[in-house]
Amino acid sequence: MSIELRAATESLTYGMVGGGQGAFIGEVHRKAIGFDSSAELTCGCFSRDYKNTLATGTSLGIAQDRLYKNYKEMAEVEGRRSDSIDFVVIVTPNASHYPIAKLFLERGINVVCDKPFTVTTAQAEELVELAERNNLTICLTYTYTGYPIAKHVRDLVVAGELGDIRFVNAEYPQEWLSTLLEETDHKQASWRGDPDITGLTNSVGDIGSHIENMVSFMTGLKIERLSARLDTLVAGRKLDDNVTVMVDYHGGARGLYWCSQIAVGNDNGLRVRIFGSKGSIDWAQENPNYFNLCYLDKPLQRISRGRDALSPLAQSFSRVPAGHPEGYFEAFANIYKAFTSYLRKLKSGAAIEVEDKEFPTAADGLAGVHFIEKCVESSRSDSAWVKM
Ligand SMILES: NC(=O)c1ccc[n+]([C@@H]2O[C@H](COP(=O)([O-])OP(=O)(O)OC[C@H]3O[C@@H](n4cnc5c(N)ncnc54)[C@H](O)[C@@H]3O)[C@@H](O)[C@H]2O)c1
């Protein structure tokens, strides 16, 4: 290992709750953190099943005395250690994010939490306040904000390249819940179908939250009011699987969102189209190294990461030359790269610049949960318009 890499790994450590063998996103987080040797994993409670935690932790080379039976013990013991972790990564199902994050924040440990942040706005507000009071940082892993091209889109829109934004059309279709998969032993589907574990909604919380976050990230638009319809189109399902939302933004722009888990033929089709008075942008997550840019009365252009000049900030997150696709892992790694650089700067006492916070924050998490809650509220009142 080079001296530079060793310095990077030795300066920050982290623990993980969730992400045991058989889980999905925890392993993605670990690989993403490993991409830039952003931090070293030193402890964990990877599952409610201690045998799984032991097996997962042992395979990752973690000392047995730092493999915990439950997250409460982990927060308690880690909070007291002189070499305590710099941050904890929470990759458990939705409803457990709040109690786990709360406990680690109370023990003085920074938090990385996957989305949705919590299941109620009140919980999210409490965590934001707790982190502020204890001088701690929360990072929300809204993955897609890590793509260099998404950052470039944001920088173009903020610079006014599209003129005044008039309309946004965003969608996130998937097909994986086209049948009652939650009634099989499918690990990820079964908790998503259970309101006690997933929260008030399934598809808005799971993928609608990515739409809300990406549009907000790329345009800076703030929602003034919305009208939502949460449908359950597979018979026997407890929660929504297909959702449409009309949105009015402050300032007059309009939006239309659609997320679906019953859209046969679609994998992870997050797509954002932004229409302004001077031009438009069309970006799709499954082809994240490119986007279409069109100025009024000009030919359509395809912008390519690596080939075309991106904004300096976006460029700094690009890793390989054009035509070598960067994807999901790199997007995740970019979030960790920014978050851990920020923590290192804080630790060293160096001055923090605005661009150091180039990762999704607790405020983004709170906005996401508020959006989810308002969609449910509207849908329960026959899609009435509700103010944010
Ligand atoms: N950012 C993204 O793109 C993205 C993608 C997928 C999932 N997610 C989010 O990540 C979270 C996890 O999703 P998943 O698909 O990996 O779920 P999963 O079911 O595959 O994994 C969850 C893990 O948490 C463990 N767990 C549950 N309760 C626990 C507890 N109290 N203590 C310790 N471990 C516990 C389970 O044993 C399992 O290992 C969800 O909130 C989901 O919305 C985000």
The ligand as an SDF file (V2000), in Angstrom:
LIG
                    3D

 44 48  0  0  0  0  0  0  0  0999 V2000
  -29.3620    4.6170   -2.1150 N   0  0  0  0  0  0  0  0  0  0  0  0
  -29.8420    3.6400   -2.8350 C   0  0  0  0  0  0  0  0  0  0  0  0
  -29.7290    3.6510   -4.0710 O   0  0  0  0  0  0  0  0  0  0  0  0
  -30.5100    2.4720   -2.1650 C   0  0  0  0  0  0  0  0  0  0  0  0
  -30.6760    1.2610   -2.8430 C   0  0  0  0  0  0  0  0  0  0  0  0
  -31.2490    0.1920   -2.1590 C   0  0  0  0  0  0  0  0  0  0  0  0
  -31.6570    0.3200   -0.8530 C   0  0  0  0  0  0  0  0  0  0  0  0
  -31.5290    1.5280   -0.2210 N   0  0  0  0  0  0  0  0  0  0  0  0
  -31.9650    1.6920    1.1700 C   0  0  0  0  0  0  0  0  0  0  0  0
  -31.0780    0.9570    2.0070 O   0  0  0  0  0  0  0  0  0  0  0  0
  -31.7910    0.3850    3.1080 C   0  0  0  0  0  0  0  0  0  0  0  0
  -31.5470   -1.1300    3.1370 C   0  0  0  0  0  0  0  0  0  0  0  0
  -32.0340   -1.6960    1.9380 O   0  0  0  0  0  0  0  0  0  0  0  0
  -31.5530   -3.1300    1.4040 P   0  0  0  0  0  0  0  0  0  0  0  0
  -32.1890   -3.3150    0.0910 O   0  0  0  0  0  0  0  0  0  0  0  0
  -30.0750   -3.2350    1.5060 O   0  0  0  0  0  0  0  0  0  0  0  0
  -32.2330   -4.0790    2.4890 O   0  0  0  0  0  0  0  0  0  0  0  0
  -31.8140   -5.5820    2.8560 P   0  0  0  0  0  0  0  0  0  0  0  0
  -33.0370   -6.2210    3.3880 O   0  0  0  0  0  0  0  0  0  0  0  0
  -31.1300   -6.2140    1.7070 O   0  0  0  0  0  0  0  0  0  0  0  0
  -30.7350   -5.4150    4.0060 O   0  0  0  0  0  0  0  0  0  0  0  0
  -31.0510   -4.9040    5.2800 C   0  0  0  0  0  0  0  0  0  0  0  0
  -30.0250   -5.3880    6.2810 C   0  0  0  0  0  0  0  0  0  0  0  0
  -30.2720   -4.7750    7.5410 O   0  0  0  0  0  0  0  0  0  0  0  0
  -30.2020   -5.7850    8.5610 C   0  0  0  0  0  0  0  0  0  0  0  0
  -30.9540   -5.3250    9.7280 N   0  0  0  0  0  0  0  0  0  0  0  0
  -32.2810   -5.1080    9.8500 C   0  0  0  0  0  0  0  0  0  0  0  0
  -32.5700   -4.6360   11.0710 N   0  0  0  0  0  0  0  0  0  0  0  0
  -31.4020   -4.5680   11.7410 C   0  0  0  0  0  0  0  0  0  0  0  0
  -31.0360   -4.1730   13.0480 C   0  0  0  0  0  0  0  0  0  0  0  0
  -31.9360   -3.7470   13.9240 N   0  0  0  0  0  0  0  0  0  0  0  0
  -29.7370   -4.2350   13.4000 N   0  0  0  0  0  0  0  0  0  0  0  0
  -28.7820   -4.6610   12.5360 C   0  0  0  0  0  0  0  0  0  0  0  0
  -29.0700   -5.0410   11.2680 N   0  0  0  0  0  0  0  0  0  0  0  0
  -30.3570   -4.9970   10.8860 C   0  0  0  0  0  0  0  0  0  0  0  0
  -30.7510   -7.0240    7.8880 C   0  0  0  0  0  0  0  0  0  0  0  0
  -30.3930   -8.1780    8.5910 O   0  0  0  0  0  0  0  0  0  0  0  0
  -30.0600   -6.8990    6.5460 C   0  0  0  0  0  0  0  0  0  0  0  0
  -28.7130   -7.3440    6.6420 O   0  0  0  0  0  0  0  0  0  0  0  0
  -33.2480    0.7730    2.9180 C   0  0  0  0  0  0  0  0  0  0  0  0
  -33.5650    1.8960    3.7120 O   0  0  0  0  0  0  0  0  0  0  0  0
  -33.3520    1.1300    1.4370 C   0  0  0  0  0  0  0  0  0  0  0  0
  -34.3450    2.1050    1.1570 O   0  0  0  0  0  0  0  0  0  0  0  0
  -30.9520    2.5770   -0.8450 C   0  0  0  0  0  0  0  0  0  0  0  0
  1  2  1  0
  2  3  2  0
  2  4  1  0
  4  5  1  0
  4 44  2  0
  5  6  2  0
  6  7  1  0
  7  8  2  0
  8  9  1  0
  8 44  1  0
  9 10  1  0
  9 42  1  0
 10 11  1  0
 11 12  1  0
 11 40  1  0
 12 13  1  0
 13 14  1  0
 14 15  2  0
 14 16  1  0
 14 17  1  0
 17 18  1  0
 18 19  2  0
 18 20  1  0
 18 21  1  0
 21 22  1  0
 22 23  1  0
 23 24  1  0
 23 38  1  0
 24 25  1  0
 25 26  1  0
 25 36  1  0
 26 27  1  0
 26 35  1  0
 27 28  2  0
 28 29  1  0
 29 30  1  0
 29 35  2  0
 30 31  1  0
 30 32  2  0
 32 33  1  0
 33 34  2  0
 34 35  1  0
 36 37  1  0
 36 38  1  0
 38 39  1  0
 40 41  1  0
 40 42  1  0
 42 43  1  0
M  CHG  2   8   1  16  -1
M  END
$$$$
